[in-house]
Amino acid sequence: MMNTDLRPLLDSMESSLKLRCQASAEKRAREAEKEQKEFKEKLMRAAAGKTELDIAASRVKGKSDAVQRDQLTCLMMAGF
């Protein structure tokens, strides 16, 4: 008799626990998706920043090489 009286309560508790677990799993999935999206955005920004740094370094190196070339040309023309 007591067993049948507690059955609805146990079913309700089980259902509540399942819903909480499901909600928790969905929340973790949303957070993981958000973190993955943020990571990809940071990675893209870092890649863009690296590309910009590489371009700037290339420009500086090119200008430095041009200065050295011009100096060498001037020395050669002066007869040194």
mmJSON file of the N, C-alpha and C atoms, coordinates in Angstrom:
{"data_MODEL":{"atom_site":{
"group_PDB":["ATOM","ATOM","ATOM","ATOM","ATOM","ATOM","ATOM","ATOM","ATOM","ATOM","ATOM","ATOM","ATOM","ATOM","ATOM","ATOM","ATOM","ATOM","ATOM","ATOM","ATOM","ATOM","ATOM","ATOM","ATOM","ATOM","ATOM","ATOM","ATOM","ATOM","ATOM","ATOM","ATOM","ATOM","ATOM","ATOM","ATOM","ATOM","ATOM","ATOM","ATOM","ATOM","ATOM","ATOM","ATOM","ATOM","ATOM","ATOM","ATOM","ATOM","ATOM","ATOM","ATOM","ATOM","ATOM","ATOM","ATOM","ATOM","ATOM","ATOM","ATOM","ATOM","ATOM","ATOM","ATOM","ATOM","ATOM","ATOM","ATOM","ATOM","ATOM","ATOM","ATOM","ATOM","ATOM","ATOM","ATOM","ATOM","ATOM","ATOM","ATOM","ATOM","ATOM","ATOM","ATOM","ATOM","ATOM","ATOM","ATOM","ATOM","ATOM","ATOM","ATOM","ATOM","ATOM","ATOM","ATOM","ATOM","ATOM","ATOM","ATOM","ATOM","ATOM","ATOM","ATOM","ATOM","ATOM","ATOM","ATOM","ATOM","ATOM","ATOM","ATOM","ATOM","ATOM","ATOM","ATOM","ATOM","ATOM","ATOM","ATOM","ATOM","ATOM","ATOM","ATOM","ATOM","ATOM","ATOM","ATOM","ATOM","ATOM","ATOM","ATOM","ATOM","ATOM","ATOM","ATOM","ATOM","ATOM","ATOM","ATOM","ATOM","ATOM","ATOM","ATOM","ATOM","ATOM","ATOM","ATOM","ATOM","ATOM","ATOM","ATOM","ATOM","ATOM","ATOM","ATOM","ATOM","ATOM","ATOM","ATOM","ATOM","ATOM","ATOM","ATOM","ATOM","ATOM","ATOM","ATOM","ATOM","ATOM","ATOM","ATOM","ATOM","ATOM","ATOM","ATOM","ATOM","ATOM","ATOM","ATOM","ATOM","ATOM","ATOM","ATOM","ATOM","ATOM","ATOM","ATOM","ATOM","ATOM","ATOM","ATOM","ATOM","ATOM","ATOM","ATOM","ATOM","ATOM","ATOM","ATOM","ATOM","ATOM","ATOM","ATOM","ATOM","ATOM","ATOM","ATOM","ATOM","ATOM","ATOM","ATOM","ATOM","ATOM","ATOM","ATOM","ATOM","ATOM","ATOM","ATOM","ATOM","ATOM","ATOM","ATOM","ATOM","ATOM","ATOM","ATOM","ATOM","ATOM","ATOM","ATOM","ATOM","ATOM","ATOM","ATOM","ATOM","ATOM","ATOM"],
"id":[1,2,3,4,5,6,7,8,9,10,11,12,13,14,15,16,17,18,19,20,21,22,23,24,25,26,27,28,29,30,31,32,33,34,35,36,37,38,39,40,41,42,43,44,45,46,47,48,49,50,51,52,53,54,55,56,57,58,59,60,61,62,63,64,65,66,67,68,69,70,71,72,73,74,75,76,77,78,79,80,81,82,83,84,85,86,87,88,89,90,91,92,93,94,95,96,97,98,99,100,101,102,103,104,105,106,107,108,109,110,111,112,113,114,115,116,117,118,119,120,121,122,123,124,125,126,127,128,129,130,131,132,133,134,135,136,137,138,139,140,141,142,143,144,145,146,147,148,149,150,151,152,153,154,155,156,157,158,159,160,161,162,163,164,165,166,167,168,169,170,171,172,173,174,175,176,177,178,179,180,181,182,183,184,185,186,187,188,189,190,191,192,193,194,195,196,197,198,199,200,201,202,203,204,205,206,207,208,209,210,211,212,213,214,215,216,217,218,219,220,221,222,223,224,225,226,227,228,229,230,231,232,233,234,235,236,237,238,239,240],
"type_symbol":["N","C","C","N","C","C","N","C","C","N","C","C","N","C","C","N","C","C","N","C","C","N","C","C","N","C","C","N","C","C","N","C","C","N","C","C","N","C","C","N","C","C","N","C","C","N","C","C","N","C","C","N","C","C","N","C","C","N","C","C","N","C","C","N","C","C","N","C","C","N","C","C","N","C","C","N","C","C","N","C","C","N","C","C","N","C","C","N","C","C","N","C","C","N","C","C","N","C","C","N","C","C","N","C","C","N","C","C","N","C","C","N","C","C","N","C","C","N","C","C","N","C","C","N","C","C","N","C","C","N","C","C","N","C","C","N","C","C","N","C","C","N","C","C","N","C","C","N","C","C","N","C","C","N","C","C","N","C","C","N","C","C","N","C","C","N","C","C","N","C","C","N","C","C","N","C","C","N","C","C","N","C","C","N","C","C","N","C","C","N","C","C","N","C","C","N","C","C","N","C","C","N","C","C","N","C","C","N","C","C","N","C","C","N","C","C","N","C","C","N","C","C","N","C","C","N","C","C","N","C","C","N","C","C","N","C","C","N","C","C"],
"label_atom_id":["N","CA","C","N","CA","C","N","CA","C","N","CA","C","N","CA","C","N","CA","C","N","CA","C","N","CA","C","N","CA","C","N","CA","C","N","CA","C","N","CA","C","N","CA","C","N","CA","C","N","CA","C","N","CA","C","N","CA","C","N","CA","C","N","CA","C","N","CA","C","N","CA","C","N","CA","C","N","CA","C","N","CA","C","N","CA","C","N","CA","C","N","CA","C","N","CA","C","N","CA","C","N","CA","C","N","CA","C","N","CA","C","N","CA","C","N","CA","C","N","CA","C","N","CA","C","N","CA","C","N","CA","C","N","CA","C","N","CA","C","N","CA","C","N","CA","C","N","CA","C","N","CA","C","N","CA","C","N","CA","C","N","CA","C","N","CA","C","N","CA","C","N","CA","C","N","CA","C","N","CA","C","N","CA","C","N","CA","C","N","CA","C","N","CA","C","N","CA","C","N","CA","C","N","CA","C","N","CA","C","N","CA","C","N","CA","C","N","CA","C","N","CA","C","N","CA","C","N","CA","C","N","CA","C","N","CA","C","N","CA","C","N","CA","C","N","CA","C","N","CA","C","N","CA","C","N","CA","C","N","CA","C","N","CA","C","N","CA","C","N","CA","C","N","CA","C","N","CA","C"],
"label_alt_id":[null,null,null,null,null,null,null,null,null,null,null,null,null,null,null,null,null,null,null,null,null,null,null,null,null,null,null,null,null,null,null,null,null,null,null,null,null,null,null,null,null,null,null,null,null,null,null,null,null,null,null,null,null,null,null,null,null,null,null,null,null,null,null,null,null,null,null,null,null,null,null,null,null,null,null,null,null,null,null,null,null,null,null,null,null,null,null,null,null,null,null,null,null,null,null,null,null,null,null,null,null,null,null,null,null,null,null,null,null,null,null,null,null,null,null,null,null,null,null,null,null,null,null,null,null,null,null,null,null,null,null,null,null,null,null,null,null,null,null,null,null,null,null,null,null,null,null,null,null,null,null,null,null,null,null,null,null,null,null,null,null,null,null,null,null,null,null,null,null,null,null,null,null,null,null,null,null,null,null,null,null,null,null,null,null,null,null,null,null,null,null,null,null,null,null,null,null,null,null,null,null,null,null,null,null,null,null,null,null,null,null,null,null,null,null,null,null,null,null,null,null,null,null,null,null,null,null,null,null,null,null,null,null,null,null,null,null,null,null,null],
"label_comp_id":["MET","MET","MET","MET","MET","MET","ASN","ASN","ASN","THR","THR","THR","ASP","ASP","ASP","LEU","LEU","LEU","ARG","ARG","ARG","PRO","PRO","PRO","LEU","LEU","LEU","LEU","LEU","LEU","ASP","ASP","ASP","SER","SER","SER","MET","MET","MET","GLU","GLU","GLU","SER","SER","SER","SER","SER","SER","LEU","LEU","LEU","LYS","LYS","LYS","LEU","LEU","LEU","ARG","ARG","ARG","CYS","CYS","CYS","GLN","GLN","GLN","ALA","ALA","ALA","SER","SER","SER","ALA","ALA","ALA","GLU","GLU","GLU","LYS","LYS","LYS","ARG","ARG","ARG","ALA","ALA","ALA","ARG","ARG","ARG","GLU","GLU","GLU","ALA","ALA","ALA","GLU","GLU","GLU","LYS","LYS","LYS","GLU","GLU","GLU","GLN","GLN","GLN","LYS","LYS","LYS","GLU","GLU","GLU","PHE","PHE","PHE","LYS","LYS","LYS","GLU","GLU","GLU","LYS","LYS","LYS","LEU","LEU","LEU","MET","MET","MET","ARG","ARG","ARG","ALA","ALA","ALA","ALA","ALA","ALA","ALA","ALA","ALA","GLY","GLY","GLY","LYS","LYS","LYS","THR","THR","THR","GLU","GLU","GLU","LEU","LEU","LEU","ASP","ASP","ASP","ILE","ILE","ILE","ALA","ALA","ALA","ALA","ALA","ALA","SER","SER","SER","ARG","ARG","ARG","VAL","VAL","VAL","LYS","LYS","LYS","GLY","GLY","GLY","LYS","LYS","LYS","SER","SER","SER","ASP","ASP","ASP","ALA","ALA","ALA","VAL","VAL","VAL","GLN","GLN","GLN","ARG","ARG","ARG","ASP","ASP","ASP","GLN","GLN","GLN","LEU","LEU","LEU","THR","THR","THR","CYS","CYS","CYS","LEU","LEU","LEU","MET","MET","MET","MET","MET","MET","ALA","ALA","ALA","GLY","GLY","GLY","PHE","PHE","PHE"],
"label_asym_id":["A","A","A","A","A","A","A","A","A","A","A","A","A","A","A","A","A","A","A","A","A","A","A","A","A","A","A","A","A","A","A","A","A","A","A","A","A","A","A","A","A","A","A","A","A","A","A","A","A","A","A","A","A","A","A","A","A","A","A","A","A","A","A","A","A","A","A","A","A","A","A","A","A","A","A","A","A","A","A","A","A","A","A","A","A","A","A","A","A","A","A","A","A","A","A","A","A","A","A","A","A","A","A","A","A","A","A","A","A","A","A","A","A","A","A","A","A","A","A","A","A","A","A","A","A","A","A","A","A","A","A","A","A","A","A","A","A","A","A","A","A","A","A","A","A","A","A","A","A","A","A","A","A","A","A","A","A","A","A","A","A","A","A","A","A","A","A","A","A","A","A","A","A","A","A","A","A","A","A","A","A","A","A","A","A","A","A","A","A","A","A","A","A","A","A","A","A","A","A","A","A","A","A","A","A","A","A","A","A","A","A","A","A","A","A","A","A","A","A","A","A","A","A","A","A","A","A","A","A","A","A","A","A","A","A","A","A","A","A","A"],
"label_entity_id":["1","1","1","1","1","1","1","1","1","1","1","1","1","1","1","1","1","1","1","1","1","1","1","1","1","1","1","1","1","1","1","1","1","1","1","1","1","1","1","1","1","1","1","1","1","1","1","1","1","1","1","1","1","1","1","1","1","1","1","1","1","1","1","1","1","1","1","1","1","1","1","1","1","1","1","1","1","1","1","1","1","1","1","1","1","1","1","1","1","1","1","1","1","1","1","1","1","1","1","1","1","1","1","1","1","1","1","1","1","1","1","1","1","1","1","1","1","1","1","1","1","1","1","1","1","1","1","1","1","1","1","1","1","1","1","1","1","1","1","1","1","1","1","1","1","1","1","1","1","1","1","1","1","1","1","1","1","1","1","1","1","1","1","1","1","1","1","1","1","1","1","1","1","1","1","1","1","1","1","1","1","1","1","1","1","1","1","1","1","1","1","1","1","1","1","1","1","1","1","1","1","1","1","1","1","1","1","1","1","1","1","1","1","1","1","1","1","1","1","1","1","1","1","1","1","1","1","1","1","1","1","1","1","1","1","1","1","1","1","1"],
"label_seq_id":[1,1,1,2,2,2,3,3,3,4,4,4,5,5,5,6,6,6,7,7,7,8,8,8,9,9,9,10,10,10,11,11,11,12,12,12,13,13,13,14,14,14,15,15,15,16,16,16,17,17,17,18,18,18,19,19,19,20,20,20,21,21,21,22,22,22,23,23,23,24,24,24,25,25,25,26,26,26,27,27,27,28,28,28,29,29,29,30,30,30,31,31,31,32,32,32,33,33,33,34,34,34,35,35,35,36,36,36,37,37,37,38,38,38,39,39,39,40,40,40,41,41,41,42,42,42,43,43,43,44,44,44,45,45,45,46,46,46,47,47,47,48,48,48,49,49,49,50,50,50,51,51,51,52,52,52,53,53,53,54,54,54,55,55,55,56,56,56,57,57,57,58,58,58,59,59,59,60,60,60,61,61,61,62,62,62,63,63,63,64,64,64,65,65,65,66,66,66,67,67,67,68,68,68,69,69,69,70,70,70,71,71,71,72,72,72,73,73,73,74,74,74,75,75,75,76,76,76,77,77,77,78,78,78,79,79,79,80,80,80],
"pdbx_PDB_ins_code":[null,null,null,null,null,null,null,null,null,null,null,null,null,null,null,null,null,null,null,null,null,null,null,null,null,null,null,null,null,null,null,null,null,null,null,null,null,null,null,null,null,null,null,null,null,null,null,null,null,null,null,null,null,null,null,null,null,null,null,null,null,null,null,null,null,null,null,null,null,null,null,null,null,null,null,null,null,null,null,null,null,null,null,null,null,null,null,null,null,null,null,null,null,null,null,null,null,null,null,null,null,null,null,null,null,null,null,null,null,null,null,null,null,null,null,null,null,null,null,null,null,null,null,null,null,null,null,null,null,null,null,null,null,null,null,null,null,null,null,null,null,null,null,null,null,null,null,null,null,null,null,null,null,null,null,null,null,null,null,null,null,null,null,null,null,null,null,null,null,null,null,null,null,null,null,null,null,null,null,null,null,null,null,null,null,null,null,null,null,null,null,null,null,null,null,null,null,null,null,null,null,null,null,null,null,null,null,null,null,null,null,null,null,null,null,null,null,null,null,null,null,null,null,null,null,null,null,null,null,null,null,null,null,null,null,null,null,null,null,null],
"Cartn_x":[0.831,0.0,0.871,1.879,2.74,3.581,3.935,4.721,3.984,2.724,1.941,1.679,1.653,1.438,2.662,3.841,5.072,5.454,4.842,5.201,5.067,3.973,3.861,4.934,5.244,6.275,7.64,7.956,9.225,9.287,8.18,8.133,8.345,7.728,7.87,9.314,9.913,11.306,12.24,11.989,12.808,12.674,11.46,11.206,11.899,11.813,12.457,13.972,14.525,15.97,16.405,15.63,15.952,15.915,14.898,14.788,15.956,16.363,17.509,18.783,18.975,20.17,20.18,19.027,18.917,19.196,18.638,18.859,20.334,20.942,22.361,23.221,22.9,23.649,23.495,22.295,22.061,22.831,22.863,23.598,25.094,25.635,27.051,27.345,26.433,26.616,26.625,25.716,25.689,26.971,27.432,28.658,29.861,29.914,31.018,31.011,29.829,29.699,30.141,29.748,30.125,31.638,32.238,33.69,34.431,33.911,34.54,34.47,33.335,33.176,34.144,34.233,35.143,36.596,36.942,38.296,38.62,37.692,37.913,38.083,37.282,37.4,38.764,39.218,40.532,41.638,41.476,42.465,42.531,41.379,41.344,41.986,41.701,42.309,43.822,44.259,45.695,46.369,45.711,46.272,46.344,45.3,45.298,46.394,46.554,47.596,48.979,49.187,50.477,50.757,49.75,49.92,50.317,49.656,49.995,51.426,51.836,53.214,54.217,53.888,54.772,54.917,53.822,53.86,54.709,54.505,55.284,56.762,57.08,58.479,59.083,58.312,58.788,59.077,58.208,58.42,59.7,59.883,61.082,62.322,62.286,63.428,63.693,62.646,62.801,63.42,62.981,63.54,64.997,65.299,66.675,67.577,67.088,67.846,68.056,67.027,67.133,68.171,68.214,69.199,70.606,70.798,72.115,72.512,71.574,71.837,72.231,71.481,71.79,73.167,73.489,74.799,75.904,75.718,76.716,76.874,75.773,75.828,76.606,76.331,77.032,78.529,78.898,80.308,80.969,80.284,80.834,81.026,80.073,80.169,81.27,81.55,82.584,83.969,84.04,85.314,85.911,85.167,85.715,85.632],
"Cartn_y":[-1.191,0.0,1.248,1.262,2.425,2.578,1.473,1.476,2.2,1.941,2.587,4.054,4.417,5.81,6.67,6.096,6.839,6.879,6.023,5.928,7.269,7.998,9.285,10.282,10.253,11.147,10.805,9.506,9.061,9.379,9.168,9.488,10.983,11.791,13.237,13.669,13.071,13.398,12.973,11.794,11.306,12.222,12.617,13.513,14.855,15.377,16.647,16.548,15.444,15.242,15.141,14.427,14.305,15.675,16.476,17.807,18.706,18.627,19.422,18.995,17.694,17.183,17.619,17.548,17.957,19.448,20.248,21.698,22.018,21.313,21.527,21.154,20.038,19.605,20.609,21.127,22.119,23.408,23.803,25.013,24.83,23.66,23.391,23.401,22.858,22.833,24.249,25.104,26.501,27.226,27.009,27.657,27.178,25.883,25.341,25.915,26.045,26.617,28.082,28.818,30.226,30.357,29.527,29.571,29.214,28.246,27.862,29.012,29.679,30.819,31.945,32.242,33.291,32.928,31.65,31.199,31.379,31.009,31.166,32.637,33.51,34.948,35.473,35.042,35.466,34.944,33.728,33.135,33.909,34.299,35.076,36.45,37.087,38.389,38.259,37.199,36.977,36.734,35.966,35.695,36.988,37.801,39.074,39.98,40.003,40.822,40.359,39.046,38.506,38.877,38.791,39.159,40.627,41.485,42.912,43.138,42.421,42.543,42.05,40.958,40.431,41.428,42.065,43.059,44.25,44.729,45.873,45.518,44.319,43.886,43.784,43.307,43.202,44.586,45.528,46.898,47.488,47.312,47.839,47.194,45.877,45.159,45.633,45.805,46.28,47.666,48.541,49.896,49.861,49.017,48.886,48.359,47.37,46.821,47.878,48.684,49.732,50.776,51.131,52.1,51.543,50.292,49.67,49.604,49.276,49.216,50.603,51.615,52.973,53.423,53.096,53.45,52.747,51.474,50.716,51.288,51.65,52.236,53.551,54.373,55.646,55.414,54.458,54.145,53.643,52.831,52.301,53.422,54.337,55.453,56.425,56.486,57.399,56.778,55.521,54.878,54.157,53.92,53.209,51.732],
"Cartn_z":[0.0,0.0,0.0,0.853,0.942,-0.326,-0.909,-2.129,-3.244,-3.408,-4.455,-4.139,-2.883,-2.498,-2.823,-2.759,-3.015,-4.484,-5.286,-6.7,-7.438,-7.323,-8.017,-7.573,-6.286,-5.776,-6.381,-6.416,-7.005,-8.496,-9.195,-10.625,-10.854,-10.003,-10.113,-9.855,-8.835,-8.522,-9.66,-10.214,-11.325,-12.538,-12.824,-13.948,-13.737,-12.54,-12.21,-12.364,-11.894,-12.001,-13.466,-14.261,-15.7,-16.381,-16.051,-16.65,-16.248,-14.976,-14.519,-15.23,-15.356,-16.047,-17.511,-18.144,-19.545,-19.689,-18.809,-18.855,-18.624,-17.698,-17.406,-18.613,-19.255,-20.437,-21.575,-21.774,-22.822,-22.529,-21.264,-20.88,-21.15,-20.769,-21.026,-22.527,-23.319,-24.771,-25.334,-24.849,-25.315,-24.929,-23.682,-23.228,-24.032,-24.328,-25.115,-26.525,-27.103,-28.441,-28.437,-27.402,-27.286,-27.138,-26.279,-26.085,-27.369,-28.105,-29.364,-30.367,-30.429,-31.334,-30.949,-29.647,-29.18,-29.481,-29.299,-29.587,-31.065,-31.933,-33.372,-33.741,-33.122,-33.393,-32.942,-31.75,-31.259,-32.174,-32.626,-33.523,-34.841,-35.357,-36.603,-36.399,-35.251,-34.971,-34.832,-34.17,-33.991,-35.344,-36.195,-37.524,-38.341,-38.243,-38.969,-38.421,-37.1,-36.479,-36.894,-36.965,-37.381,-38.827,-39.664,-41.066,-41.186,-40.424,-40.451,-39.978,-38.925,-38.435,-39.475,-40.14,-41.18,-42.333,-42.706,-43.788,-43.368,-42.148,-41.654,-41.579,-41.1,-41.023,-42.414,-43.356,-44.734,-45.318,-45.035,-45.516,-44.932,-43.625,-42.965,-43.559,-43.723,-44.294,-45.717,-46.489,-47.875,-47.923,-47.027,-46.993,-46.552,-45.569,-45.102,-46.224,-46.934,-48.06,-49.145,-49.394,-50.413,-50.003,-48.725,-48.234,-48.414,-48.058,-48.216,-49.688,-50.536,-51.974,-52.505,-52.079,-52.534,-52.045,-50.79,-50.259,-51.027,-51.335,-52.089,-53.496,-54.126,-55.454,-55.431,-54.41,-54.308,-54.099,-53.27,-53.046,-54.33,-55.078,-56.332,-57.354,-57.389,-58.351,-57.948,-56.641,-56.172,-56.37,-56.73,-57.01,-55.838,-54.807,-53.645,-53.844],
"occupancy":[1.0,1.0,1.0,1.0,1.0,1.0,1.0,1.0,1.0,1.0,1.0,1.0,1.0,1.0,1.0,1.0,1.0,1.0,1.0,1.0,1.0,1.0,1.0,1.0,1.0,1.0,1.0,1.0,1.0,1.0,1.0,1.0,1.0,1.0,1.0,1.0,1.0,1.0,1.0,1.0,1.0,1.0,1.0,1.0,1.0,1.0,1.0,1.0,1.0,1.0,1.0,1.0,1.0,1.0,1.0,1.0,1.0,1.0,1.0,1.0,1.0,1.0,1.0,1.0,1.0,1.0,1.0,1.0,1.0,1.0,1.0,1.0,1.0,1.0,1.0,1.0,1.0,1.0,1.0,1.0,1.0,1.0,1.0,1.0,1.0,1.0,1.0,1.0,1.0,1.0,1.0,1.0,1.0,1.0,1.0,1.0,1.0,1.0,1.0,1.0,1.0,1.0,1.0,1.0,1.0,1.0,1.0,1.0,1.0,1.0,1.0,1.0,1.0,1.0,1.0,1.0,1.0,1.0,1.0,1.0,1.0,1.0,1.0,1.0,1.0,1.0,1.0,1.0,1.0,1.0,1.0,1.0,1.0,1.0,1.0,1.0,1.0,1.0,1.0,1.0,1.0,1.0,1.0,1.0,1.0,1.0,1.0,1.0,1.0,1.0,1.0,1.0,1.0,1.0,1.0,1.0,1.0,1.0,1.0,1.0,1.0,1.0,1.0,1.0,1.0,1.0,1.0,1.0,1.0,1.0,1.0,1.0,1.0,1.0,1.0,1.0,1.0,1.0,1.0,1.0,1.0,1.0,1.0,1.0,1.0,1.0,1.0,1.0,1.0,1.0,1.0,1.0,1.0,1.0,1.0,1.0,1.0,1.0,1.0,1.0,1.0,1.0,1.0,1.0,1.0,1.0,1.0,1.0,1.0,1.0,1.0,1.0,1.0,1.0,1.0,1.0,1.0,1.0,1.0,1.0,1.0,1.0,1.0,1.0,1.0,1.0,1.0,1.0,1.0,1.0,1.0,1.0,1.0,1.0,1.0,1.0,1.0,1.0,1.0,1.0],
"B_iso_or_equiv":[0.0,0.0,0.0,0.0,0.0,0.0,0.0,0.0,0.0,0.0,0.0,0.0,0.0,0.0,0.0,0.0,0.0,0.0,0.0,0.0,0.0,0.0,0.0,0.0,0.0,0.0,0.0,0.0,0.0,0.0,0.0,0.0,0.0,0.0,0.0,0.0,0.0,0.0,0.0,0.0,0.0,0.0,0.0,0.0,0.0,0.0,0.0,0.0,0.0,0.0,0.0,0.0,0.0,0.0,0.0,0.0,0.0,0.0,0.0,0.0,0.0,0.0,0.0,0.0,0.0,0.0,0.0,0.0,0.0,0.0,0.0,0.0,0.0,0.0,0.0,0.0,0.0,0.0,0.0,0.0,0.0,0.0,0.0,0.0,0.0,0.0,0.0,0.0,0.0,0.0,0.0,0.0,0.0,0.0,0.0,0.0,0.0,0.0,0.0,0.0,0.0,0.0,0.0,0.0,0.0,0.0,0.0,0.0,0.0,0.0,0.0,0.0,0.0,0.0,0.0,0.0,0.0,0.0,0.0,0.0,0.0,0.0,0.0,0.0,0.0,0.0,0.0,0.0,0.0,0.0,0.0,0.0,0.0,0.0,0.0,0.0,0.0,0.0,0.0,0.0,0.0,0.0,0.0,0.0,0.0,0.0,0.0,0.0,0.0,0.0,0.0,0.0,0.0,0.0,0.0,0.0,0.0,0.0,0.0,0.0,0.0,0.0,0.0,0.0,0.0,0.0,0.0,0.0,0.0,0.0,0.0,0.0,0.0,0.0,0.0,0.0,0.0,0.0,0.0,0.0,0.0,0.0,0.0,0.0,0.0,0.0,0.0,0.0,0.0,0.0,0.0,0.0,0.0,0.0,0.0,0.0,0.0,0.0,0.0,0.0,0.0,0.0,0.0,0.0,0.0,0.0,0.0,0.0,0.0,0.0,0.0,0.0,0.0,0.0,0.0,0.0,0.0,0.0,0.0,0.0,0.0,0.0,0.0,0.0,0.0,0.0,0.0,0.0,0.0,0.0,0.0,0.0,0.0,0.0,0.0,0.0,0.0,0.0,0.0,0.0],
"pdbx_formal_charge":[null,null,null,null,null,null,null,null,null,null,null,null,null,null,null,null,null,null,null,null,null,null,null,null,null,null,null,null,null,null,null,null,null,null,null,null,null,null,null,null,null,null,null,null,null,null,null,null,null,null,null,null,null,null,null,null,null,null,null,null,null,null,null,null,null,null,null,null,null,null,null,null,null,null,null,null,null,null,null,null,null,null,null,null,null,null,null,null,null,null,null,null,null,null,null,null,null,null,null,null,null,null,null,null,null,null,null,null,null,null,null,null,null,null,null,null,null,null,null,null,null,null,null,null,null,null,null,null,null,null,null,null,null,null,null,null,null,null,null,null,null,null,null,null,null,null,null,null,null,null,null,null,null,null,null,null,null,null,null,null,null,null,null,null,null,null,null,null,null,null,null,null,null,null,null,null,null,null,null,null,null,null,null,null,null,null,null,null,null,null,null,null,null,null,null,null,null,null,null,null,null,null,null,null,null,null,null,null,null,null,null,null,null,null,null,null,null,null,null,null,null,null,null,null,null,null,null,null,null,null,null,null,null,null,null,null,null,null,null,null],
"auth_seq_id":[1,1,1,2,2,2,3,3,3,4,4,4,5,5,5,6,6,6,7,7,7,8,8,8,9,9,9,10,10,10,11,11,11,12,12,12,13,13,13,14,14,14,15,15,15,16,16,16,17,17,17,18,18,18,19,19,19,20,20,20,21,21,21,22,22,22,23,23,23,24,24,24,25,25,25,26,26,26,27,27,27,28,28,28,29,29,29,30,30,30,31,31,31,32,32,32,33,33,33,34,34,34,35,35,35,36,36,36,37,37,37,38,38,38,39,39,39,40,40,40,41,41,41,42,42,42,43,43,43,44,44,44,45,45,45,46,46,46,47,47,47,48,48,48,49,49,49,50,50,50,51,51,51,52,52,52,53,53,53,54,54,54,55,55,55,56,56,56,57,57,57,58,58,58,59,59,59,60,60,60,61,61,61,62,62,62,63,63,63,64,64,64,65,65,65,66,66,66,67,67,67,68,68,68,69,69,69,70,70,70,71,71,71,72,72,72,73,73,73,74,74,74,75,75,75,76,76,76,77,77,77,78,78,78,79,79,79,80,80,80],
"auth_comp_id":["MET","MET","MET","MET","MET","MET","ASN","ASN","ASN","THR","THR","THR","ASP","ASP","ASP","LEU","LEU","LEU","ARG","ARG","ARG","PRO","PRO","PRO","LEU","LEU","LEU","LEU","LEU","LEU","ASP","ASP","ASP","SER","SER","SER","MET","MET","MET","GLU","GLU","GLU","SER","SER","SER","SER","SER","SER","LEU","LEU","LEU","LYS","LYS","LYS","LEU","LEU","LEU","ARG","ARG","ARG","CYS","CYS","CYS","GLN","GLN","GLN","ALA","ALA","ALA","SER","SER","SER","ALA","ALA","ALA","GLU","GLU","GLU","LYS","LYS","LYS","ARG","ARG","ARG","ALA","ALA","ALA","ARG","ARG","ARG","GLU","GLU","GLU","ALA","ALA","ALA","GLU","GLU","GLU","LYS","LYS","LYS","GLU","GLU","GLU","GLN","GLN","GLN","LYS","LYS","LYS","GLU","GLU","GLU","PHE","PHE","PHE","LYS","LYS","LYS","GLU","GLU","GLU","LYS","LYS","LYS","LEU","LEU","LEU","MET","MET","MET","ARG","ARG","ARG","ALA","ALA","ALA","ALA","ALA","ALA","ALA","ALA","ALA","GLY","GLY","GLY","LYS","LYS","LYS","THR","THR","THR","GLU","GLU","GLU","LEU","LEU","LEU","ASP","ASP","ASP","ILE","ILE","ILE","ALA","ALA","ALA","ALA","ALA","ALA","SER","SER","SER","ARG","ARG","ARG","VAL","VAL","VAL","LYS","LYS","LYS","GLY","GLY","GLY","LYS","LYS","LYS","SER","SER","SER","ASP","ASP","ASP","ALA","ALA","ALA","VAL","VAL","VAL","GLN","GLN","GLN","ARG","ARG","ARG","ASP","ASP","ASP","GLN","GLN","GLN","LEU","LEU","LEU","THR","THR","THR","CYS","CYS","CYS","LEU","LEU","LEU","MET","MET","MET","MET","MET","MET","ALA","ALA","ALA","GLY","GLY","GLY","PHE","PHE","PHE"],
"auth_asym_id":["A","A","A","A","A","A","A","A","A","A","A","A","A","A","A","A","A","A","A","A","A","A","A","A","A","A","A","A","A","A","A","A","A","A","A","A","A","A","A","A","A","A","A","A","A","A","A","A","A","A","A","A","A","A","A","A","A","A","A","A","A","A","A","A","A","A","A","A","A","A","A","A","A","A","A","A","A","A","A","A","A","A","A","A","A","A","A","A","A","A","A","A","A","A","A","A","A","A","A","A","A","A","A","A","A","A","A","A","A","A","A","A","A","A","A","A","A","A","A","A","A","A","A","A","A","A","A","A","A","A","A","A","A","A","A","A","A","A","A","A","A","A","A","A","A","A","A","A","A","A","A","A","A","A","A","A","A","A","A","A","A","A","A","A","A","A","A","A","A","A","A","A","A","A","A","A","A","A","A","A","A","A","A","A","A","A","A","A","A","A","A","A","A","A","A","A","A","A","A","A","A","A","A","A","A","A","A","A","A","A","A","A","A","A","A","A","A","A","A","A","A","A","A","A","A","A","A","A","A","A","A","A","A","A","A","A","A","A","A","A"],
"auth_atom_id":["N","CA","C","N","CA","C","N","CA","C","N","CA","C","N","CA","C","N","CA","C","N","CA","C","N","CA","C","N","CA","C","N","CA","C","N","CA","C","N","CA","C","N","CA","C","N","CA","C","N","CA","C","N","CA","C","N","CA","C","N","CA","C","N","CA","C","N","CA","C","N","CA","C","N","CA","C","N","CA","C","N","CA","C","N","CA","C","N","CA","C","N","CA","C","N","CA","C","N","CA","C","N","CA","C","N","CA","C","N","CA","C","N","CA","C","N","CA","C","N","CA","C","N","CA","C","N","CA","C","N","CA","C","N","CA","C","N","CA","C","N","CA","C","N","CA","C","N","CA","C","N","CA","C","N","CA","C","N","CA","C","N","CA","C","N","CA","C","N","CA","C","N","CA","C","N","CA","C","N","CA","C","N","CA","C","N","CA","C","N","CA","C","N","CA","C","N","CA","C","N","CA","C","N","CA","C","N","CA","C","N","CA","C","N","CA","C","N","CA","C","N","CA","C","N","CA","C","N","CA","C","N","CA","C","N","CA","C","N","CA","C","N","CA","C","N","CA","C","N","CA","C","N","CA","C","N","CA","C","N","CA","C","N","CA","C","N","CA","C","N","CA","C","N","CA","C","N","CA","C"],
"pdbx_PDB_model_num":[1,1,1,1,1,1,1,1,1,1,1,1,1,1,1,1,1,1,1,1,1,1,1,1,1,1,1,1,1,1,1,1,1,1,1,1,1,1,1,1,1,1,1,1,1,1,1,1,1,1,1,1,1,1,1,1,1,1,1,1,1,1,1,1,1,1,1,1,1,1,1,1,1,1,1,1,1,1,1,1,1,1,1,1,1,1,1,1,1,1,1,1,1,1,1,1,1,1,1,1,1,1,1,1,1,1,1,1,1,1,1,1,1,1,1,1,1,1,1,1,1,1,1,1,1,1,1,1,1,1,1,1,1,1,1,1,1,1,1,1,1,1,1,1,1,1,1,1,1,1,1,1,1,1,1,1,1,1,1,1,1,1,1,1,1,1,1,1,1,1,1,1,1,1,1,1,1,1,1,1,1,1,1,1,1,1,1,1,1,1,1,1,1,1,1,1,1,1,1,1,1,1,1,1,1,1,1,1,1,1,1,1,1,1,1,1,1,1,1,1,1,1,1,1,1,1,1,1,1,1,1,1,1,1,1,1,1,1,1,1]
}}}
